[in-house]
Amino acid sequence: METARSPYKTRQQELLLSYLKSTRGRHFTVEDVRTHFSNKHIAIGVATIYRHLERLAASGAVNKYIIDENSAACFEYMGGGSCSADKQHFHLKCGVCGTLIHLKCEELALIQNHLLNAHGFVLNPFRTVFYGTCAGCAQAPRRKRACVRRNTGL
C-alpha cells in the first residue's frame, strides 16, 4: 500500500523540477539550488535537495559529475533520459575561476578510439576532466597589462 506524500513535499519537488528545467545545458551544485530558492524566500532544505537530486540521478533525469575531491558535485538536468552516446561530452575546468565547461569535440573520439584499440582502455567521458585556464582568465592578464600601458603611456 502506497502512502500519500504530503503536499509540502510535492510542492518542493515541483519547484525543484521547474528550477532544473531552467538550467538545462548548465552545471549546478546543491549550493546553487539552495541559493536560488533562498533568494526567492522559498524554504527547501539542503538534505531535501540532495535527496531529490540523487533520486533524479538514479533515474537518468540528472547527470551527476564528481570532478575532484576538493569540489562539490556538479549536476546537469538531462530531462527524461540519461545522456546517450551521441550526447557524450568531456569537461574543461578552469583552475583560475573554477568554471566547468562542456567540451564536445570530434577530435576526442580519435583519442577514445586509440585508447580502446591500442590499449584496451575504455575512457569514461562523463568522468574525464581537462584542467587548464579558460579563455576569459587567460585574457585577463593581457587586458590588465594593456590597461596599464594605456593609462601610464608605456
C-alpha positions in Angstrom: 0.0 0.0 0.0 1.4 3.3 -1.0 1.4 6.2 1.4 0.4 9.6 0.1 3.1 12.2 0.1 2.4 15.4 1.9 1.5 18.4 -0.4 4.5 20.3 1.0 6.9 17.6 -0.4 5.1 17.5 -3.7 5.3 21.3 -3.9 9.1 21.2 -3.2 9.5 18.5 -5.9 7.6 20.7 -8.4 9.6 23.8 -7.5 12.9 21.8 -7.8 11.9 20.3 -11.2 10.9 23.7 -12.5 14.3 25.1 -11.5 16.2 22.2 -13.0 14.4 22.6 -16.3 15.5 26.2 -16.4 19.1 25.1 -16.0 19.2 22.7 -19.0 22.7 22.7 -20.6 24.3 24.3 -17.5 26.0 22.7 -14.5 24.9 23.5 -11.0 25.7 22.4 -7.4 23.4 21.8 -4.5 24.6 25.2 -3.1 23.4 26.9 -6.4 20.0 25.3 -6.0 19.8 26.3 -2.3 20.9 29.9 -3.1 18.3 30.1 -5.9 15.4 29.2 -3.6 16.8 31.2 -0.6 16.9 34.3 -2.8 13.2 33.7 -3.6 12.5 33.2 0.1 11.4 29.6 -0.5 12.4 27.1 2.2 13.9 23.9 0.8 16.4 22.2 2.9 19.8 21.1 1.6 19.1 17.4 2.6 15.8 17.6 0.6 17.7 19.0 -2.4 20.4 16.2 -2.2 17.7 13.5 -1.8 15.8 14.7 -4.9 18.9 15.2 -7.0 20.2 11.7 -6.1 16.8 10.2 -7.0 16.8 12.1 -10.3 20.4 11.0 -11.0 19.4 7.4 -10.4 16.5 7.7 -12.9 18.8 9.4 -15.5 17.0 12.7 -15.5 20.1 14.3 -13.9 23.7 13.6 -14.6 26.0 13.8 -11.5 29.7 14.8 -12.0 32.3 14.4 -9.4 35.1 16.5 -10.7 37.7 16.1 -8.0 37.9 15.5 -4.2 38.0 19.3 -3.5 35.0 20.4 -5.5 31.3 20.0 -4.8 29.5 17.5 -7.0 28.0 19.1 -10.1 24.7 18.2 -11.6 23.2 18.7 -15.0 19.5 18.3 -15.9 19.0 16.0 -18.8 15.2 15.7 -18.9 13.5 12.4 -19.3 16.5 10.2 -20.0 20.2 9.8 -19.4 22.9 11.0 -21.6 23.3 8.7 -24.6 26.4 8.1 -26.6 25.5 10.9 -29.1 25.3 13.4 -26.2 28.6 12.4 -24.6 30.9 15.2 -23.7 34.1 15.9 -21.7 34.7 18.8 -19.3 37.2 21.6 -19.1 37.8 23.0 -15.6 39.4 26.4 -15.3 42.0 26.4 -12.5 41.6 30.2 -12.0 37.9 30.8 -11.8 36.6 27.2 -11.3 34.2 27.3 -14.3 33.2 23.9 -15.6 32.7 23.9 -19.4 31.2 21.2 -21.7 33.5 20.1 -24.4 32.0 18.3 -27.4 34.9 17.8 -29.8 35.1 15.2 -32.5 38.9 15.0 -32.2 38.5 13.4 -28.7 36.7 10.5 -30.4 40.0 9.7 -32.0 41.7 9.6 -28.6 38.9 7.4 -27.2 39.2 5.0 -30.2 43.0 4.9 -29.8 42.8 4.1 -26.1 40.3 1.4 -26.8 42.0 -0.2 -29.8 45.6 0.2 -28.8 45.4 -0.1 -25.0 42.1 -1.9 -24.3 41.0 1.1 -22.2 37.5 2.5 -22.2 37.6 6.2 -21.4 34.6 7.5 -19.5 33.7 10.9 -20.9 31.4 11.7 -18.0 34.3 11.5 -15.6 37.1 12.9 -17.7 38.1 16.5 -17.0 40.8 18.5 -18.6 42.3 21.1 -16.3 43.7 24.4 -17.5 42.7 28.1 -17.9 39.6 29.3 -19.6 39.8 31.9 -22.4 38.4 34.7 -20.1 41.0 34.1 -17.4 43.8 33.7 -20.0 42.9 37.1 -21.4 42.6 38.8 -18.0 46.4 39.4 -17.5 46.8 40.7 -21.1 43.8 43.1 -20.7 45.3 44.3 -17.4 48.7 44.9 -18.9 47.1 46.8 -21.9 45.1 49.0 -19.5 48.3 49.8 -17.5 50.2 50.7 -20.7 47.3 52.9 -21.9 47.0 54.6 -18.5 50.7 55.1 -18.0 51.6 55.9 -21.6 54.0 53.0 -21.8 
